[in-house]
Amino acid sequence: MRDTVNRVIFSLLCLASFLGELRSRRRRLFWKKTGRGLPRGGPSSVWFHTLSVGEVSGAGALALAVKEQFPHLRVVLTVATSAGYEAARERLGGRLEVYPGPLLCSRVLERYFQALSPRLFVLVESDLWPNFLYYLRDKGVPLLLVNAALSERSRRRLARLPRLARWLYRPFRVLAAASPEDQARLSSLLPEASVLYLGNLKYDFPPPRAEEVEGLRQELSPYLRPPTVVAGSTHPGEEILLLEAFRLLGRGTLILCPRHPERAEELLALARAAGFSAARRSRPFPAPVIVVDTLGELRALYGLAEVALVGGTLVPVGGHNLLEPAALGVPLVFGPYVESVASVARELVASGGGLPAPPEPAALARALEKALSERQSRGEAARAVYQTHQGAVERYLRLFAQFL
């Protein structure tokens, strides 16, 4: 019965994956995701896999550390989304093998398995596709889930379906939570599972190199009027609030970096409709609003900011990586929707490095003004939060040694 169900699920997932890739603006990656171009016959590997851009930092830090600690092993990173793959290749391609994540079809998974020959599979944060995971488990590969997060809303939903919850997480030998709160939620949902807390990987990825930030500064400084506000990983519904808040702020340059760069044309039109002159990052000119239409530059762009606003927090998304600007000593403003980054948000607020604000233009403008007026002290407080929580990678290496 299980084999029949699996065949049906694999067929449906394969069709969905196929259609999704064909609809993607990154169609050229489709054939890479079939696994046909993967190198054959290499040594066994530690296979890291993650979902998208937001998870690449943590996955990359851990993968590079494993490569240094276990030089006899091949270390591979796959990323499910096209944007995530491009970001990983940009940041890590010279130091790691980076490939797009596989299409969810049994033949494709077999190609990836044969090419990568994994001794250990490490899923970073998310992308829980059960048949992908069960395929590897049934091949005898140990699976670990690291930097695992589970919101309270998701815990409540899964608690109503305990058999589904067990099925989703059963392939993993160990679950390593991203925060003590995530550990508690996972443990309450899965009392029989091994759930650890080893720290948050996002603290251990180094900030962008100083020369990378300086190069960007030299390129863009002719087009920037201080103060510079960088709004990173924004979603629909957030940009109009930010444009109105920026109008109330009354000065400076707003750099809008949407979560999905293909929305750049939409945001240019939105800014112009709001009465602002707006330029593309790829073709800049002096304008109060610059819309980022490139991949892989957000972390360095935060280095140009006097204050950062992190997206996914002004609409019910749950928030994106608050630590990227904090690592650079940039004070943060964020909205109330921080469910996915709750522990980090609390620490930033408690330290003074982060300022929470409701999703309302006047309140956002006041928070931006306050952050700017106290930029030095708040920026140092934000950086201190980032620095005091480093060390997760070393603890994860000790865990991996048990399986390698």
Secondary structure, DSSP 8 states (H G I E B T S, - for coil): -HHHHHHHHHHHHHHHHHHHHHHSTTGGGTTGGGTTTS--S---EEEEEE-SHHHHHHHHHHHHHHHHH-TTSEEEEEESSHHHHHHHHHHHTTTSEEEE---S-HHHHHHHHHHH-EEEEEEES----HHHHHHHHHTT--EEEEEE---HHHHHHHHT-HHHHHHHHTT-SEEEESSHHHHHHHHHH-TTS-EEE---GGGTS----HHHHHHHHHHHGGG--SSEEEEEEE-TTHHHHHHHHHHHH-SSEEEEEESSGGGHHHHHHHHHHTT--EEESSS--S-SEEE--SSS-HHHHHTT-SEEEESSTTTTT----SHHHHHTT--EEE-S--GGGHHHHHHHHHHTSEEE--SSHHHHHHHHHHHHHTHHHHHHHHHHHHHHT--HHHHHHHHHHTT-
